[in-house]
Amino acid sequence: MRILVVEDEKDFNRIITNTLKGEGYSVDSCHDGAEALDYIDSAEYDAVVLDIMMPKMNGYDVVRAMRVKNDPTPVLFLTARDTVEDRVAGLDIGADDYLVKPFAFSELLARIRAITRKYSNNKTVAYAVGDLSVDTSKREVTRGGRVILLSSKEYAILEFMIKNKGIVLSRERIENNVWNYDYSGGSNVVDVYISYLRKKIDDGFDAKLIHTVWGSGWVLREQE
């Protein structure tokens, strides 16, 4: 899952970004509203964490510009302004939620999970393909009842695949969802991680779940 953090206080921006990366998210960050729109126009995000009072363009105008373009990406406003009028204004222009500073990072993470579920029109936190199960609230993966331990990148790829089960996912789509603009890995890094996942998910099981579609990418589905 890929998130954009827009916060002009650089130290606070870095703390939020590092916290989200520590939870396994792919994160891009910037420090003003105009730059935020450039990022949003250039990539596909699952959520935007957006400060309101920023240089060049405030958060309200960023959301207005997004919604005029029919961009439905969920937005969580961060702000020190805590009046009812401020919260209503933010929600009325198209934000999905509103979090007042200072806040607990556990609440920030919970609100991000909530708005991304809302965006997908899916309240599910547990996904399954065959005997493989992914509980996104616990970030727990099991197959045949056995817990499978994954690295943060392995988990991010598997979560993206199981949310799109049955859909062929190209290398580019996986990269765009799991890695950020700082990514400088080799062209075969997705192939390497798919290989890691196969060893953990499919090895030892008769039914294989991760399938290569030559020339197109990979798909997570039950074996035909």
C-alpha positions in Angstrom: 0.0 0.0 0.0 1.4 3.4 -1.1 0.8 6.6 0.9 1.7 10.2 0.4 2.6 12.3 3.5 2.3 16.1 3.0 3.5 18.1 6.0 5.6 21.3 5.9 7.2 20.7 9.3 10.1 18.6 8.1 10.9 16.8 11.4 7.3 15.9 11.9 7.0 14.8 8.3 10.0 12.5 8.8 8.6 11.0 11.9 5.3 10.2 10.3 7.0 8.8 7.2 9.3 6.6 9.2 6.4 5.4 11.4 4.4 4.4 8.3 7.5 2.7 6.7 8.0 0.8 9.9 4.5 -0.6 9.5 5.3 -1.8 6.0 3.8 1.0 3.9 5.5 2.4 0.8 5.7 6.2 1.5 6.4 9.3 -0.5 6.6 12.7 1.3 6.7 16.3 0.4 6.3 19.7 2.1 3.9 21.9 0.3 0.5 21.7 -1.5 1.8 22.5 -5.0 4.4 19.7 -4.7 1.7 17.4 -3.4 -0.4 17.8 -6.5 2.6 17.0 -8.7 3.1 13.7 -6.7 -0.6 12.9 -6.9 -0.7 13.5 -10.6 2.3 11.2 -11.1 1.5 8.2 -9.0 -1.4 6.1 -7.7 -1.8 6.4 -4.0 -4.0 4.4 -1.6 -4.2 7.4 0.8 -2.9 10.9 1.3 -2.1 12.2 4.8 -2.4 16.0 4.4 -1.6 18.9 6.6 -3.9 21.9 6.1 -1.8 25.0 6.7 1.1 24.7 4.2 3.1 27.1 1.9 2.2 27.6 -1.8 -1.2 25.8 -1.5 -3.1 24.8 1.6 -4.6 21.4 2.2 -8.2 22.5 1.4 -7.1 23.7 -2.1 -5.2 20.4 -2.7 -8.4 18.4 -1.9 -10.5 20.7 -4.1 -8.2 20.2 -7.0 -8.2 16.5 -6.5 -12.0 16.2 -6.4 -12.4 18.5 -9.4 -10.4 15.9 -11.3 -12.6 13.2 -9.9 -9.6 11.8 -8.0 -11.3 9.7 -5.2 -8.1 8.9 -3.3 -8.9 9.0 0.4 -7.5 12.0 2.3 -6.8 12.3 6.0 -6.3 15.9 7.2 -3.8 16.6 9.9 -4.2 20.0 11.7 -3.9 21.8 14.9 -7.2 23.6 14.2 -9.8 21.7 16.3 -13.0 23.6 16.1 -16.2 21.9 14.9 -16.3 24.5 12.0 -12.8 23.5 10.9 -13.6 19.8 10.9 -16.9 20.3 9.0 -15.2 22.5 6.4 -12.5 19.9 5.8 -15.0 17.1 5.4 -17.4 19.1 3.2 -14.7 19.8 0.6 -14.0 16.1 0.2 -11.6 14.9 2.9 -12.4 11.5 4.4 -11.2 12.0 7.9 -9.7 14.7 10.2 -7.1 14.1 12.9 -6.1 16.9 15.3 -2.5 17.4 16.4 -1.1 16.2 18.7 -2.2 12.6 18.1 -1.3 9.0 19.0 0.4 7.2 16.1 -1.8 4.2 16.8 -4.8 6.3 16.1 -3.2 7.6 12.8 -2.6 4.0 11.7 -6.2 3.0 12.6 -7.7 5.9 10.7 -5.6 5.1 7.6 -6.8 1.6 7.7 -10.4 2.8 8.0 -10.3 5.3 5.1 -8.6 2.8 2.8 -11.2 0.2 3.5 -13.9 2.9 2.8 -12.3 3.7 -0.5 -12.2 0.1 -1.6 -15.9 -0.3 -0.6 -14.7 -3.3 1.3 -14.9 -3.7 5.1 -13.0 -6.9 4.9 -9.8 -7.1 6.9 -9.2 -10.8 6.2 -8.7 -12.2 2.7 -8.4 -15.8 1.5 -7.3 -17.7 -1.5 -7.7 -21.5 -1.0 -6.1 -22.2 2.4 -4.1 -19.0 2.4 -5.4 -16.3 4.6 -4.2 -12.7 5.1 -5.5 -10.7 8.1 -4.6 -7.1 7.3 -5.6 -5.8 10.8 -3.1 -8.2 12.5 -0.8 -8.3 9.4 -0.9 -12.1 9.9 -0.5 -14.6 7.1 -1.4 -18.3 7.5 -1.6 -21.2 5.1 -3.2 -24.5 6.1 -3.4 -23.1 9.6 0.3 -22.5 9.8 1.6 -18.9 10.5 4.0 -17.7 7.7 6.5 -15.0 8.6 7.2 -12.4 5.9 9.4 -9.4 5.6 7.6 -6.0 5.3 8.1 -6.0 1.5 7.0 -9.6 1.1 3.9 -8.8 3.1 3.2 -5.7 1.1 3.4 -7.6 -2.2 1.2 -10.4 -0.9 -1.4 -8.0 0.5 -1.6 -6.2 -2.9 -1.9 -9.6 -4.7 -4.5 -11.0 -2.5 -6.6 -7.8 -2.6 -6.4 -8.3 -6.4 -6.8 -12.0 -6.4 -7.5 -13.4 -9.9 -6.1 -10.3 -11.6 -2.8 -10.5 -13.5 -0.5 -7.8 -12.0 2.4 -6.5 -14.0 5.8 -5.8 -12.6 5.1 -2.0 -13.0 1.8 -2.2 -11.0 3.5 -4.0 -8.2 6.4 -1.6 -8.1 4.1 1.4 -8.2 2.1 0.0 -5.2 4.9 -1.3 -3.0 7.9 1.0 -3.7 8.2 4.8 -3.5 10.0 7.4 -5.6 13.2 6.8 -3.6 13.3 3.2 -5.0 16.5 2.5 -7.0 16.6 -1.3 -7.1 17.2 -3.4 -10.2 14.6 -4.2 -12.8 14.2 -7.7 -11.5 13.6 -6.9 -7.8 9.9 -7.8 -8.1 10.9 -11.1 -9.6 13.2 -11.7 -6.7 10.5 -11.0 -4.1 8.0 -13.2 -6.0 10.5 -16.0 -5.7 10.8 -15.4 -2.0 7.1 -15.5 -1.6 6.8 -18.7 -3.6 9.2 -20.4 -1.3 7.2 -19.3 1.8 3.7 -19.6 0.4 3.8 -22.5 -2.1 6.7 -24.7 -1.2 5.5 -27.9 0.6 2.0 -27.5 -0.8 0.6 -29.5 -3.7 -1.7 -26.6 -4.8 0.3 -23.6 -6.0 -1.2 -20.2 -5.6 1.3 -17.8 -7.2 1.3 -18.2 -11.0 3.4 -16.6 -13.7 1.6 -15.2 -16.7 4.4 -15.0 -19.2 4.9 -11.6 -20.7 2.3 -10.0 -18.4 3.1 -10.6 -14.7 1.8 -12.7 -11.9 -1.6 -13.7 -10.5 -2.6 -15.1 -7.1 -5.4 -17.7 -7.5 -6.2 -21.3 -6.8 -4.7 -23.8 -9.2 -7.0 -24.8 -12.0 
